[in-house]
Amino acid sequence: MTNVAVAVPTAERRPGYAPPPIVGEGFPLTEGQRRLLALASELGRERFAPRAAQYDRDASFPVENFDDLREAGLLRICVPASHGGLGADILTYAIVAAELGRHCGATALSWNMHVSSTLWTGALADDLDMTSEMRAEHERHRALHFERIARHGRIYAQPFSEGSAAAAGRAPFGTLAAKVDGGWVLNGKKIFASLSGAADYYGILCTEDRPDRSVRDTLYMAVPADAPGFSIVGEWDPLGMRATVSRTLILKDVFVADDAQLMPRGLYYQAASRWPHMFLTLSPAYMGIAQAAYDFTVAYLRGEAPGTPPVKRRMYPTKQIAVAEMRIRLEQTRTLFLRAFAEAKVDPSKDERLRAYAAQHTVMENANELCRLAIRTCGGQSMMRSLPLERLYRDSRCGSLMLPWTAELCLDRIGREALYEAGEVDD
C-alpha cells in the first residue's frame, strides 16, 4: 500500500477545535485499522474535501479522488490478502468509509459500490455453503476479478435498482440472463447506477431466464464497460450525492463469458438471506456526513470554521443547547453503527438482524437530522454554497431512499420480524 503524504503549510493549520476520530475516543482499534484511518483522514482532509464543492456543482464524477484511492491501495481494501489485497473485514471497511464520508460523501458512497463487489465475492462468500465444484469455480472466477483490481486498478460498479420490487428482495430482477454456449446474454435496465461512465466493469444483478423464475435464480455478472450492446443514457442532475453520477444503464443482447460470474449460480440468494449486513455498507458514507455536520457546527460557533469570520457565537444558551442535542444524537448514531458492524457475520441472530435494520434507519435519518440542526444553529450563512453545510444537508437527505434498506423498508422489517417468529402466521 502506498502511503500518501501531503505537506500542509503551517499558516493553514488552525488552532482550536480538533475533530474527534470517526469511531470516537477510546474505541479499540488494531494497528492496521489505525493506519488505514490515518490514511483516509489525510486523503479526505487534504484532497477530497477541497474538491467536493466543485464535483457537486458540476455533478461530475470525482476522477481525481479515485486516482488517489488507487494510488493509496484503497481500491483493494477488501480484496483478500491471498489475492493481493489488504484483506480488510467489514468493520474495518465501514470505519474507513465513514472517515472518507466526512470529507466527501459522494466519493465514499461511490467507493462503497466498488468495494462491495470485492467484499461480497471475498470474505462474505467464503462463509457460504458451496459444493467443492462450486467453490473451485468461484475461486477461478474471482481470481480474475481480483487481479484486475489489485494489479491493474480497475473499478467495479454495482448497479442495483430497477424501479421495481426487485432491489428490495421482493421479486426477481427484471434484467434477464439467458444461458448460451460459453456464457450468457443479458437484457435489461438499471437505474441510479453509480459510477456510470467511470467504472471499468459493472456488477449486474440479474435473473436467470427460465420458467417460473424466482429470487433464488439471481445471478451476479461483471459486464465490461465496452461490451457491445451496453450503453449509458439519461441526464444526471439530482438533489444530492451528485458526484456519484448514477445514470441509467441499458443492456441489449450483451454477451458475457462464463467467467464473468462474480458469484456461482444461486449464491447471491444465499448471501442475501444469511449475510444481511452486506446491505448495511451504504450507511458509512452517511455516518461520515453526520460527523461532518457536527464538526462544522462546533468550529463555526467557536469562530474557527474555514471560510468564515473569526466571530464566536458559542456563548449563547440556545446555541449550546442545540450543540448538546446534536452531540447526543451523534453519539447514539455512532454507537449503534459500530455495534451493528462489529456483529456482522453469517447467520446473525434475530436480535442482531433487527439491530442491523435499526442501525441503517438511525444512520440515514439522523444524518439528515444533524444537518438540519446544524443549518438552524449556524444560521443564514450556512445556506451559502461557499460553506459545506448545504451540500451535507442535500447529500444526507438521499440516504433514507437507498435500496435495498430504505428507511420505510427498515421499519417494515423491524416491525414484522419483531412480532413474528420464523414460520408463524395468523389464523
PyMOL commands that set and color helices and strands:
alter all, ss='L'
color gray80, all
select helices_A, chain A and resi 10-12+31-58+63-71+74-76+81-83+90-101+105-126+132-152+215-217+242-244+258-260+267-274+276-301+317-342+350-378+380-383+389-397+399-401+407-419
alter helices_A, ss='H'
color red, helices_A
select strands_A, chain A and resi 156-157+176-180+183-193+201-208+218-224+230-233+247-257
alter strands_A, ss='S'
color yellow, strands_A
deselect
rebuild
show_as cartoon
